[in-house]
Amino acid sequence: MLETRKIDQVTVVSLKDTNRLNALIAEPVKESLLALFQKPHVKLAFDLQDITFIDSSGFGVFLSALKAASNNQGTFKICRVNKEVMELFKLLQLHHVFEIYDELDDCIQSFNQ
């Protein structure tokens, strides 16, 4: 479900085999993300490049991950959000809650600033 890789000291996660983050997969995705934040000081970037739809449970996953990161001195950021999904972030005012980057490289570099 989640594909993870390391770039520098940042864990980059993305969804594989789907272009949707919805109620059907939200719970296992959330559990996987929360497991990654078990260790302190985790730097995690969620790459949404191929995601074209997110429902309310998907946004709940992001909020849970942000809280888990905060509780364990970690950092959670989002990158490569497509136009339609970004409109949902803005409609829900979540673009003020999350650090969102257009490019993966910019997101990775932001962890070092």
Jmol script that loads the backbone (N, CA, C; Angstrom):
load data "model"
ATOM      1  N   MET A   1       0.823  -1.186   0.000  1.00  0.00           N
ATOM      2  CA  MET A   1       0.000   0.000   0.000  1.00  0.00           C
ATOM      3  C   MET A   1       0.873   1.257   0.000  1.00  0.00           C
ATOM      4  N   LEU A   2       1.736   1.390   1.007  1.00  0.00           N
ATOM      5  CA  LEU A   2       2.666   2.521   1.046  1.00  0.00           C
ATOM      6  C   LEU A   2       4.029   2.081   0.543  1.00  0.00           C
ATOM      7  N   GLU A   3       4.595   2.910  -0.273  1.00  0.00           N
ATOM      8  CA  GLU A   3       5.950   2.677  -0.745  1.00  0.00           C
ATOM      9  C   GLU A   3       6.831   3.696  -0.031  1.00  0.00           C
ATOM     10  N   THR A   4       7.912   3.229   0.573  1.00  0.00           N
ATOM     11  CA  THR A   4       8.797   4.150   1.292  1.00  0.00           C
ATOM     12  C   THR A   4      10.200   4.069   0.724  1.00  0.00           C
ATOM     13  N   ARG A   5      10.871   5.204   0.744  1.00  0.00           N
ATOM     14  CA  ARG A   5      12.282   5.257   0.358  1.00  0.00           C
ATOM     15  C   ARG A   5      12.927   6.389   1.140  1.00  0.00           C
ATOM     16  N   LYS A   6      14.242   6.315   1.253  1.00  0.00           N
ATOM     17  CA  LYS A   6      15.003   7.348   1.972  1.00  0.00           C
ATOM     18  C   LYS A   6      15.724   8.232   0.969  1.00  0.00           C
ATOM     19  N   ILE A   7      15.617   9.515   1.174  1.00  0.00           N
ATOM     20  CA  ILE A   7      16.407  10.490   0.423  1.00  0.00           C
ATOM     21  C   ILE A   7      17.061  11.373   1.474  1.00  0.00           C
ATOM     22  N   ASP A   8      18.380  11.343   1.520  1.00  0.00           N
ATOM     23  CA  ASP A   8      19.124  11.976   2.607  1.00  0.00           C
ATOM     24  C   ASP A   8      18.605  11.391   3.922  1.00  0.00           C
ATOM     25  N   GLN A   9      18.166  12.215   4.828  1.00  0.00           N
ATOM     26  CA  GLN A   9      17.636  11.719   6.104  1.00  0.00           C
ATOM     27  C   GLN A   9      16.109  11.764   6.142  1.00  0.00           C
ATOM     28  N   VAL A  10      15.480  11.905   4.973  1.00  0.00           N
ATOM     29  CA  VAL A  10      14.031  12.050   4.880  1.00  0.00           C
ATOM     30  C   VAL A  10      13.399  10.764   4.354  1.00  0.00           C
ATOM     31  N   THR A  11      12.371  10.294   5.036  1.00  0.00           N
ATOM     32  CA  THR A  11      11.587   9.163   4.553  1.00  0.00           C
ATOM     33  C   THR A  11      10.522   9.724   3.622  1.00  0.00           C
ATOM     34  N   VAL A  12      10.520   9.243   2.379  1.00  0.00           N
ATOM     35  CA  VAL A  12       9.534   9.684   1.398  1.00  0.00           C
ATOM     36  C   VAL A  12       8.550   8.539   1.200  1.00  0.00           C
ATOM     37  N   VAL A  13       7.275   8.825   1.406  1.00  0.00           N
ATOM     38  CA  VAL A  13       6.247   7.805   1.219  1.00  0.00           C
ATOM     39  C   VAL A  13       5.324   8.209   0.086  1.00  0.00           C
ATOM     40  N   SER A  14       4.811   7.209  -0.601  1.00  0.00           N
ATOM     41  CA  SER A  14       3.809   7.428  -1.643  1.00  0.00           C
ATOM     42  C   SER A  14       2.905   6.205  -1.690  1.00  0.00           C
ATOM     43  N   LEU A  15       1.752   6.385  -2.267  1.00  0.00           N
ATOM     44  CA  LEU A  15       0.826   5.269  -2.430  1.00  0.00           C
ATOM     45  C   LEU A  15       1.163   4.542  -3.717  1.00  0.00           C
ATOM     46  N   LYS A  16       1.123   3.219  -3.667  1.00  0.00           N
ATOM     47  CA  LYS A  16       1.369   2.471  -4.894  1.00  0.00           C
ATOM     48  C   LYS A  16       0.095   1.738  -5.289  1.00  0.00           C
ATOM     49  N   ASP A  17      -0.069   1.532  -6.568  1.00  0.00           N
ATOM     50  CA  ASP A  17      -1.190   0.791  -7.142  1.00  0.00           C
ATOM     51  C   ASP A  17      -2.543   1.460  -6.922  1.00  0.00           C
ATOM     52  N   THR A  18      -2.559   2.761  -6.696  1.00  0.00           N
ATOM     53  CA  THR A  18      -3.820   3.488  -6.588  1.00  0.00           C
ATOM     54  C   THR A  18      -3.584   4.967  -6.860  1.00  0.00           C
ATOM     55  N   ASN A  19      -4.640   5.640  -7.296  1.00  0.00           N
ATOM     56  CA  ASN A  19      -4.547   7.085  -7.475  1.00  0.00           C
ATOM     57  C   ASN A  19      -5.529   7.798  -6.551  1.00  0.00           C
ATOM     58  N   ARG A  20      -6.049   7.057  -5.548  1.00  0.00           N
ATOM     59  CA  ARG A  20      -7.049   7.593  -4.620  1.00  0.00           C
ATOM     60  C   ARG A  20      -6.663   7.285  -3.176  1.00  0.00           C
ATOM     61  N   LEU A  21      -6.872   8.256  -2.324  1.00  0.00           N
ATOM     62  CA  LEU A  21      -6.743   8.040  -0.882  1.00  0.00           C
ATOM     63  C   LEU A  21      -8.140   8.262  -0.311  1.00  0.00           C
ATOM     64  N   ASN A  22      -8.845   7.151  -0.082  1.00  0.00           N
ATOM     65  CA  ASN A  22     -10.230   7.244   0.369  1.00  0.00           C
ATOM     66  C   ASN A  22     -10.480   6.267   1.507  1.00  0.00           C
ATOM     67  N   ALA A  23     -11.736   6.163   1.918  1.00  0.00           N
ATOM     68  CA  ALA A  23     -12.112   5.345   3.069  1.00  0.00           C
ATOM     69  C   ALA A  23     -11.713   3.882   2.907  1.00  0.00           C
ATOM     70  N   LEU A  24     -11.611   3.404   1.680  1.00  0.00           N
ATOM     71  CA  LEU A  24     -11.262   1.993   1.454  1.00  0.00           C
ATOM     72  C   LEU A  24      -9.854   1.661   1.923  1.00  0.00           C
ATOM     73  N   ILE A  25      -8.949   2.628   1.856  1.00  0.00           N
ATOM     74  CA  ILE A  25      -7.553   2.347   2.217  1.00  0.00           C
ATOM     75  C   ILE A  25      -7.024   3.235   3.342  1.00  0.00           C
ATOM     76  N   ALA A  26      -7.840   4.150   3.825  1.00  0.00           N
ATOM     77  CA  ALA A  26      -7.368   5.138   4.805  1.00  0.00           C
ATOM     78  C   ALA A  26      -6.804   4.498   6.068  1.00  0.00           C
ATOM     79  N   GLU A  27      -7.489   3.518   6.629  1.00  0.00           N
ATOM     80  CA  GLU A  27      -7.048   2.945   7.901  1.00  0.00           C
ATOM     81  C   GLU A  27      -5.675   2.272   7.804  1.00  0.00           C
ATOM     82  N   PRO A  28      -5.447   1.383   6.814  1.00  0.00           N
ATOM     83  CA  PRO A  28      -4.098   0.791   6.735  1.00  0.00           C
ATOM     84  C   PRO A  28      -3.004   1.812   6.416  1.00  0.00           C
ATOM     85  N   VAL A  29      -3.324   2.829   5.630  1.00  0.00           N
ATOM     86  CA  VAL A  29      -2.342   3.879   5.344  1.00  0.00           C
ATOM     87  C   VAL A  29      -2.010   4.629   6.634  1.00  0.00           C
ATOM     88  N   LYS A  30      -3.033   4.969   7.403  1.00  0.00           N
ATOM     89  CA  LYS A  30      -2.820   5.671   8.676  1.00  0.00           C
ATOM     90  C   LYS A  30      -1.964   4.832   9.626  1.00  0.00           C
ATOM     91  N   GLU A  31      -2.277   3.561   9.741  1.00  0.00           N
ATOM     92  CA  GLU A  31      -1.503   2.683  10.627  1.00  0.00           C
ATOM     93  C   GLU A  31      -0.039   2.622  10.200  1.00  0.00           C
ATOM     94  N   SER A  32       0.198   2.547   8.903  1.00  0.00           N
ATOM     95  CA  SER A  32       1.578   2.510   8.393  1.00  0.00           C
ATOM     96  C   SER A  32       2.315   3.805   8.708  1.00  0.00           C
ATOM     97  N   LEU A  33       1.641   4.942   8.519  1.00  0.00           N
ATOM     98  CA  LEU A  33       2.271   6.227   8.816  1.00  0.00           C
ATOM     99  C   LEU A  33       2.561   6.378  10.301  1.00  0.00           C
ATOM    100  N   LEU A  34       1.592   6.000  11.141  1.00  0.00           N
ATOM    101  CA  LEU A  34       1.800   6.129  12.582  1.00  0.00           C
ATOM    102  C   LEU A  34       2.941   5.238  13.053  1.00  0.00           C
ATOM    103  N   ALA A  35       3.106   4.082  12.426  1.00  0.00           N
ATOM    104  CA  ALA A  35       4.220   3.195  12.774  1.00  0.00           C
ATOM    105  C   ALA A  35       5.557   3.861  12.452  1.00  0.00           C
ATOM    106  N   LEU A  36       5.598   4.622  11.360  1.00  0.00           N
ATOM    107  CA  LEU A  36       6.838   5.311  10.990  1.00  0.00           C
ATOM    108  C   LEU A  36       7.212   6.380  12.016  1.00  0.00           C
ATOM    109  N   PHE A  37       6.211   6.958  12.691  1.00  0.00           N
ATOM    110  CA  PHE A  37       6.471   8.005  13.672  1.00  0.00           C
ATOM    111  C   PHE A  37       6.663   7.459  15.084  1.00  0.00           C
ATOM    112  N   GLN A  38       6.858   6.152  15.214  1.00  0.00           N
ATOM    113  CA  GLN A  38       7.139   5.571  16.531  1.00  0.00           C
ATOM    114  C   GLN A  38       8.484   6.047  17.076  1.00  0.00           C
ATOM    115  N   LYS A  39       9.430   6.256  16.177  1.00  0.00           N
ATOM    116  CA  LYS A  39      10.743   6.758  16.583  1.00  0.00           C
ATOM    117  C   LYS A  39      10.690   8.287  16.636  1.00  0.00           C
ATOM    118  N   PRO A  40      11.456   8.893  17.516  1.00  0.00           N
ATOM    119  CA  PRO A  40      11.486  10.365  17.566  1.00  0.00           C
ATOM    120  C   PRO A  40      12.274  10.956  16.396  1.00  0.00           C
ATOM    121  N   HIS A  41      11.943  12.192  16.095  1.00  0.00           N
ATOM    122  CA  HIS A  41      12.682  13.009  15.117  1.00  0.00           C
ATOM    123  C   HIS A  41      12.606  12.482  13.688  1.00  0.00           C
ATOM    124  N   VAL A  42      11.555  11.771  13.333  1.00  0.00           N
ATOM    125  CA  VAL A  42      11.386  11.279  11.959  1.00  0.00           C
ATOM    126  C   VAL A  42      11.031  12.454  11.050  1.00  0.00           C
ATOM    127  N   LYS A  43      11.690  12.502   9.902  1.00  0.00           N
ATOM    128  CA  LYS A  43      11.382  13.495   8.871  1.00  0.00           C
ATOM    129  C   LYS A  43      10.686  12.742   7.750  1.00  0.00           C
ATOM    130  N   LEU A  44       9.411  13.077   7.490  1.00  0.00           N
ATOM    131  CA  LEU A  44       8.640  12.327   6.511  1.00  0.00           C
ATOM    132  C   LEU A  44       7.980  13.260   5.512  1.00  0.00           C
ATOM    133  N   ALA A  45       8.127  12.928   4.242  1.00  0.00           N
ATOM    134  CA  ALA A  45       7.467  13.659   3.162  1.00  0.00           C
ATOM    135  C   ALA A  45       6.502  12.704   2.463  1.00  0.00           C
ATOM    136  N   PHE A  46       5.261  13.110   2.317  1.00  0.00           N
ATOM    137  CA  PHE A  46       4.260  12.300   1.618  1.00  0.00           C
ATOM    138  C   PHE A  46       4.162  12.842   0.195  1.00  0.00           C
ATOM    139  N   ASP A  47       4.545  12.031  -0.772  1.00  0.00           N
ATOM    140  CA  ASP A  47       4.544  12.411  -2.187  1.00  0.00           C
ATOM    141  C   ASP A  47       3.199  12.022  -2.797  1.00  0.00           C
ATOM    142  N   LEU A  48       2.422  13.011  -3.187  1.00  0.00           N
ATOM    143  CA  LEU A  48       1.088  12.769  -3.741  1.00  0.00           C
ATOM    144  C   LEU A  48       1.050  12.858  -5.262  1.00  0.00           C
ATOM    145  N   GLN A  49       2.182  12.662  -5.909  1.00  0.00           N
ATOM    146  CA  GLN A  49       2.279  12.892  -7.348  1.00  0.00           C
ATOM    147  C   GLN A  49       1.169  12.218  -8.153  1.00  0.00           C
ATOM    148  N   ASP A  50       0.869  10.968  -7.899  1.00  0.00           N
ATOM    149  CA  ASP A  50      -0.099  10.238  -8.715  1.00  0.00           C
ATOM    150  C   ASP A  50      -1.504  10.211  -8.130  1.00  0.00           C
ATOM    151  N   ILE A  51      -1.741  10.955  -7.057  1.00  0.00           N
ATOM    152  CA  ILE A  51      -3.038  10.925  -6.392  1.00  0.00           C
ATOM    153  C   ILE A  51      -3.960  11.983  -7.003  1.00  0.00           C
ATOM    154  N   THR A  52      -5.127  11.527  -7.462  1.00  0.00           N
ATOM    155  CA  THR A  52      -6.078  12.429  -8.113  1.00  0.00           C
ATOM    156  C   THR A  52      -7.336  12.660  -7.283  1.00  0.00           C
ATOM    157  N   PHE A  53      -7.491  11.924  -6.187  1.00  0.00           N
ATOM    158  CA  PHE A  53      -8.686  12.085  -5.353  1.00  0.00           C
ATOM    159  C   PHE A  53      -8.371  11.749  -3.906  1.00  0.00           C
ATOM    160  N   ILE A  54      -8.840  12.598  -2.999  1.00  0.00           N
ATOM    161  CA  ILE A  54      -8.735  12.347  -1.558  1.00  0.00           C
ATOM    162  C   ILE A  54     -10.088  12.693  -0.945  1.00  0.00           C
ATOM    163  N   ASP A  55     -10.629  11.768  -0.142  1.00  0.00           N
ATOM    164  CA  ASP A  55     -11.882  12.065   0.552  1.00  0.00           C
ATOM    165  C   ASP A  55     -11.575  12.482   1.990  1.00  0.00           C
ATOM    166  N   SER A  56     -12.634  12.690   2.779  1.00  0.00           N
ATOM    167  CA  SER A  56     -12.444  13.193   4.143  1.00  0.00           C
ATOM    168  C   SER A  56     -11.613  12.239   4.994  1.00  0.00           C
ATOM    169  N   SER A  57     -11.760  10.937   4.788  1.00  0.00           N
ATOM    170  CA  SER A  57     -10.963  10.000   5.577  1.00  0.00           C
ATOM    171  C   SER A  57      -9.485  10.089   5.190  1.00  0.00           C
ATOM    172  N   GLY A  58      -9.211  10.391   3.939  1.00  0.00           N
ATOM    173  CA  GLY A  58      -7.829  10.599   3.499  1.00  0.00           C
ATOM    174  C   GLY A  58      -7.199  11.817   4.155  1.00  0.00           C
ATOM    175  N   PHE A  59      -7.976  12.908   4.238  1.00  0.00           N
ATOM    176  CA  PHE A  59      -7.464  14.096   4.926  1.00  0.00           C
ATOM    177  C   PHE A  59      -7.274  13.806   6.412  1.00  0.00           C
ATOM    178  N   GLY A  60      -8.127  12.953   6.960  1.00  0.00           N
ATOM    179  CA  GLY A  60      -7.970  12.530   8.350  1.00  0.00           C
ATOM    180  C   GLY A  60      -6.659  11.801   8.578  1.00  0.00           C
ATOM    181  N   VAL A  61      -6.240  11.027   7.582  1.00  0.00           N
ATOM    182  CA  VAL A  61      -4.947  10.330   7.656  1.00  0.00           C
ATOM    183  C   VAL A  61      -3.821  11.347   7.799  1.00  0.00           C
ATOM    184  N   PHE A  62      -3.868  12.404   6.992  1.00  0.00           N
ATOM    185  CA  PHE A  62      -2.820  13.425   7.048  1.00  0.00           C
ATOM    186  C   PHE A  62      -2.812  14.131   8.409  1.00  0.00           C
ATOM    187  N   LEU A  63      -3.988  14.433   8.928  1.00  0.00           N
ATOM    188  CA  LEU A  63      -4.067  15.105  10.230  1.00  0.00           C
ATOM    189  C   LEU A  63      -3.529  14.202  11.336  1.00  0.00           C
ATOM    190  N   SER A  64      -3.830  12.913  11.267  1.00  0.00           N
ATOM    191  CA  SER A  64      -3.304  11.959  12.261  1.00  0.00           C
ATOM    192  C   SER A  64      -1.783  11.878  12.182  1.00  0.00           C
ATOM    193  N   ALA A  65      -1.259  11.866  10.956  1.00  0.00           N
ATOM    194  CA  ALA A  65       0.191  11.801  10.776  1.00  0.00           C
ATOM    195  C   ALA A  65       0.859  13.062  11.308  1.00  0.00           C
ATOM    196  N   LEU A  66       0.253  14.209  11.045  1.00  0.00           N
ATOM    197  CA  LEU A  66       0.810  15.471  11.540  1.00  0.00           C
ATOM    198  C   LEU A  66       0.837  15.487  13.062  1.00  0.00           C
ATOM    199  N   LYS A  67      -0.220  15.006  13.684  1.00  0.00           N
ATOM    200  CA  LYS A  67      -0.279  14.954  15.148  1.00  0.00           C
ATOM    201  C   LYS A  67       0.767  13.983  15.699  1.00  0.00           C
ATOM    202  N   ALA A  68       0.883  12.814  15.072  1.00  0.00           N
ATOM    203  CA  ALA A  68       1.876  11.829  15.523  1.00  0.00           C
ATOM    204  C   ALA A  68       3.283  12.391  15.395  1.00  0.00           C
ATOM    205  N   ALA A  69       3.549  13.085  14.297  1.00  0.00           N
ATOM    206  CA  ALA A  69       4.866  13.703  14.109  1.00  0.00           C
ATOM    207  C   ALA A  69       5.132  14.721  15.213  1.00  0.00           C
ATOM    208  N   SER A  70       4.168  15.571  15.454  1.00  0.00           N
ATOM    209  CA  SER A  70       4.316  16.613  16.470  1.00  0.00           C
ATOM    210  C   SER A  70       4.537  16.018  17.858  1.00  0.00           C
ATOM    211  N   ASN A  71       3.818  14.959  18.167  1.00  0.00           N
ATOM    212  CA  ASN A  71       3.936  14.327  19.484  1.00  0.00           C
ATOM    213  C   ASN A  71       5.288  13.650  19.700  1.00  0.00           C
ATOM    214  N   ASN A  72       6.011  13.378  18.620  1.00  0.00           N
ATOM    215  CA  ASN A  72       7.267  12.647  18.741  1.00  0.00           C
ATOM    216  C   ASN A  72       8.433  13.437  18.133  1.00  0.00           C
ATOM    217  N   GLN A  73       8.340  14.768  18.161  1.00  0.00           N
ATOM    218  CA  GLN A  73       9.381  15.654  17.640  1.00  0.00           C
ATOM    219  C   GLN A  73       9.752  15.356  16.185  1.00  0.00           C
ATOM    220  N   GLY A  74       8.790  14.865  15.421  1.00  0.00           N
ATOM    221  CA  GLY A  74       9.018  14.588  14.011  1.00  0.00           C
ATOM    222  C   GLY A  74       8.489  15.713  13.141  1.00  0.00           C
ATOM    223  N   THR A  75       8.625  15.534  11.833  1.00  0.00           N
ATOM    224  CA  THR A  75       8.171  16.520  10.859  1.00  0.00           C
ATOM    225  C   THR A  75       7.442  15.797   9.739  1.00  0.00           C
ATOM    226  N   PHE A  76       6.277  16.323   9.362  1.00  0.00           N
ATOM    227  CA  PHE A  76       5.465  15.753   8.290  1.00  0.00           C
ATOM    228  C   PHE A  76       5.160  16.835   7.271  1.00  0.00           C
ATOM    229  N   LYS A  77       5.532  16.578   6.019  1.00  0.00           N
ATOM    230  CA  LYS A  77       5.294  17.535   4.940  1.00  0.00           C
ATOM    231  C   LYS A  77       4.692  16.797   3.753  1.00  0.00           C
ATOM    232  N   ILE A  78       4.088  17.551   2.853  1.00  0.00           N
ATOM    233  CA  ILE A  78       3.406  16.985   1.692  1.00  0.00           C
ATOM    234  C   ILE A  78       3.975  17.647   0.446  1.00  0.00           C
ATOM    235  N   CYS A  79       4.095  16.868  -0.631  1.00  0.00           N
ATOM    236  CA  CYS A  79       4.607  17.451  -1.874  1.00  0.00           C
ATOM    237  C   CYS A  79       3.907  16.862  -3.097  1.00  0.00           C
ATOM    238  N   ARG A  80       4.091  17.561  -4.201  1.00  0.00           N
ATOM    239  CA  ARG A  80       3.615  17.195  -5.536  1.00  0.00           C
ATOM    240  C   ARG A  80       2.101  16.892  -5.557  1.00  0.00           C
ATOM    241  N   VAL A  81       1.346  17.852  -5.066  1.00  0.00           N
ATOM    242  CA  VAL A  81      -0.112  17.730  -5.027  1.00  0.00           C
ATOM    243  C   VAL A  81      -0.680  18.225  -6.358  1.00  0.00           C
ATOM    244  N   ASN A  82      -1.531  17.406  -6.989  1.00  0.00           N
ATOM    245  CA  ASN A  82      -2.077  17.846  -8.274  1.00  0.00           C
ATOM    246  C   ASN A  82      -3.110  18.950  -8.064  1.00  0.00           C
ATOM    247  N   LYS A  83      -3.475  19.612  -9.135  1.00  0.00           N
ATOM    248  CA  LYS A  83      -4.304  20.813  -9.078  1.00  0.00           C
ATOM    249  C   LYS A  83      -5.658  20.560  -8.408  1.00  0.00           C
ATOM    250  N   GLU A  84      -6.328  19.489  -8.787  1.00  0.00           N
ATOM    251  CA  GLU A  84      -7.663  19.206  -8.238  1.00  0.00           C
ATOM    252  C   GLU A  84      -7.590  18.906  -6.738  1.00  0.00           C
ATOM    253  N   VAL A  85      -6.611  18.118  -6.333  1.00  0.00           N
ATOM    254  CA  VAL A  85      -6.454  17.789  -4.922  1.00  0.00           C
ATOM    255  C   VAL A  85      -6.069  19.034  -4.130  1.00  0.00           C
ATOM    256  N   MET A  86      -5.232  19.886  -4.706  1.00  0.00           N
ATOM    257  CA  MET A  86      -4.849  21.130  -4.028  1.00  0.00           C
ATOM    258  C   MET A  86      -6.070  22.013  -3.801  1.00  0.00           C
ATOM    259  N   GLU A  87      -7.012  22.010  -4.737  1.00  0.00           N
ATOM    260  CA  GLU A  87      -8.245  22.771  -4.555  1.00  0.00           C
ATOM    261  C   GLU A  87      -9.008  22.288  -3.322  1.00  0.00           C
ATOM    262  N   LEU A  88      -8.984  20.976  -3.069  1.00  0.00           N
ATOM    263  CA  LEU A  88      -9.629  20.432  -1.867  1.00  0.00           C
ATOM    264  C   LEU A  88      -8.897  20.886  -0.606  1.00  0.00           C
ATOM    265  N   PHE A  89      -7.554  20.853  -0.640  1.00  0.00           N
ATOM    266  CA  PHE A  89      -6.782  21.355   0.508  1.00  0.00           C
ATOM    267  C   PHE A  89      -7.186  22.804   0.806  1.00  0.00           C
ATOM    268  N   LYS A  90      -7.326  23.606  -0.240  1.00  0.00           N
ATOM    269  CA  LYS A  90      -7.666  25.020  -0.052  1.00  0.00           C
ATOM    270  C   LYS A  90      -9.104  25.182   0.427  1.00  0.00           C
ATOM    271  N   LEU A  91     -10.017  24.420  -0.134  1.00  0.00           N
ATOM    272  CA  LEU A  91     -11.421  24.491   0.263  1.00  0.00           C
ATOM    273  C   LEU A  91     -11.580  24.175   1.752  1.00  0.00           C
ATOM    274  N   LEU A  92     -10.796  23.211   2.224  1.00  0.00           N
ATOM    275  CA  LEU A  92     -10.848  22.810   3.630  1.00  0.00           C
ATOM    276  C   LEU A  92      -9.919  23.642   4.518  1.00  0.00           C
ATOM    277  N   GLN A  93      -9.222  24.615   3.915  1.00  0.00           N
ATOM    278  CA  GLN A  93      -8.276  25.473   4.623  1.00  0.00           C
ATOM    279  C   GLN A  93      -7.086  24.686   5.190  1.00  0.00           C
ATOM    280  N   LEU A  94      -6.822  23.513   4.640  1.00  0.00           N
ATOM    281  CA  LEU A  94      -5.722  22.678   5.141  1.00  0.00           C
ATOM    282  C   LEU A  94      -4.374  23.087   4.555  1.00  0.00           C
ATOM    283  N   HIS A  95      -4.383  23.926   3.523  1.00  0.00           N
ATOM    284  CA  HIS A  95      -3.114  24.409   2.984  1.00  0.00           C
ATOM    285  C   HIS A  95      -2.423  25.340   3.982  1.00  0.00           C
ATOM    286  N   HIS A  96      -3.157  25.789   5.007  1.00  0.00           N
ATOM    287  CA  HIS A  96      -2.564  26.586   6.081  1.00  0.00           C
ATOM    288  C   HIS A  96      -2.036  25.698   7.212  1.00  0.00           C
ATOM    289  N   VAL A  97      -2.495  24.453   7.249  1.00  0.00           N
ATOM    290  CA  VAL A  97      -2.131  23.522   8.317  1.00  0.00           C
ATOM    291  C   VAL A  97      -0.866  22.754   7.972  1.00  0.00           C
ATOM    292  N   PHE A  98      -0.748  22.333   6.707  1.00  0.00           N
ATOM    293  CA  PHE A  98       0.376  21.504   6.261  1.00  0.00           C
ATOM    294  C   PHE A  98       1.390  22.331   5.488  1.00  0.00           C
ATOM    295  N   GLU A  99       2.649  21.905   5.571  1.00  0.00           N
ATOM    296  CA  GLU A  99       3.666  22.446   4.670  1.00  0.00           C
ATOM    297  C   GLU A  99       3.563  21.651   3.380  1.00  0.00           C
ATOM    298  N   ILE A 100       3.233  22.345   2.290  1.00  0.00           N
ATOM    299  CA  ILE A 100       3.018  21.692   1.001  1.00  0.00           C
ATOM    300  C   ILE A 100       3.983  22.291  -0.011  1.00  0.00           C
ATOM    301  N   TYR A 101       4.677  21.422  -0.724  1.00  0.00           N
ATOM    302  CA  TYR A 101       5.673  21.841  -1.717  1.00  0.00           C
ATOM    303  C   TYR A 101       5.300  21.324  -3.097  1.00  0.00           C
ATOM    304  N   ASP A 102       5.600  22.136  -4.109  1.00  0.00           N
ATOM    305  CA  ASP A 102       5.309  21.736  -5.489  1.00  0.00           C
ATOM    306  C   ASP A 102       6.216  20.604  -5.953  1.00  0.00           C
ATOM    307  N   GLU A 103       7.466  20.630  -5.524  1.00  0.00           N
ATOM    308  CA  GLU A 103       8.444  19.654  -5.996  1.00  0.00           C
ATOM    309  C   GLU A 103       9.024  18.852  -4.838  1.00  0.00           C
ATOM    310  N   LEU A 104       9.355  17.609  -5.109  1.00  0.00           N
ATOM    311  CA  LEU A 104       9.950  16.737  -4.099  1.00  0.00           C
ATOM    312  C   LEU A 104      11.294  17.279  -3.636  1.00  0.00           C
ATOM    313  N   ASP A 105      12.126  17.736  -4.569  1.00  0.00           N
ATOM    314  CA  ASP A 105      13.444  18.265  -4.200  1.00  0.00           C
ATOM    315  C   ASP A 105      13.332  19.448  -3.231  1.00  0.00           C
ATOM    316  N   ASP A 106      12.382  20.350  -3.502  1.00  0.00           N
ATOM    317  CA  ASP A 106      12.192  21.497  -2.611  1.00  0.00           C
ATOM    318  C   ASP A 106      11.740  21.037  -1.231  1.00  0.00           C
ATOM    319  N   CYS A 107      10.890  20.034  -1.214  1.00  0.00           N
ATOM    320  CA  CYS A 107      10.413  19.490   0.057  1.00  0.00           C
ATOM    321  C   CYS A 107      11.569  18.889   0.851  1.00  0.00           C
ATOM    322  N   ILE A 108      12.388  18.091   0.190  1.00  0.00           N
ATOM    323  CA  ILE A 108      13.534  17.450   0.856  1.00  0.00           C
ATOM    324  C   ILE A 108      14.488  18.513   1.411  1.00  0.00           C
ATOM    325  N   GLN A 109      14.776  19.528   0.591  1.00  0.00           N
ATOM    326  CA  GLN A 109      15.688  20.582   1.030  1.00  0.00           C
ATOM    327  C   GLN A 109      15.146  21.367   2.212  1.00  0.00           C
ATOM    328  N   SER A 110      13.811  21.492   2.295  1.00  0.00           N
ATOM    329  CA  SER A 110      13.207  22.271   3.381  1.00  0.00           C
ATOM    330  C   SER A 110      13.456  21.654   4.749  1.00  0.00           C
ATOM    331  N   PHE A 111      13.715  20.365   4.805  1.00  0.00           N
ATOM    332  CA  PHE A 111      13.994  19.711   6.087  1.00  0.00           C
ATOM    333  C   PHE A 111      15.347  20.146   6.659  1.00  0.00           C
ATOM    334  N   ASN A 112      16.222  20.665   5.805  1.00  0.00           N
ATOM    335  CA  ASN A 112      17.564  21.063   6.230  1.00  0.00           C
ATOM    336  C   ASN A 112      17.666  22.541   6.560  1.00  0.00           C
ATOM    337  N   GLN A 113      16.573  23.255   6.461  1.00  0.00           N
ATOM    338  CA  GLN A 113      16.623  24.708   6.690  1.00  0.00           C
ATOM    339  C   GLN A 113      16.261  25.051   8.110  1.00  0.00           C
TER     340      GLN A 113
END
end "model"
wireframe off; spacefill off
backbone 0.3
color backbone group
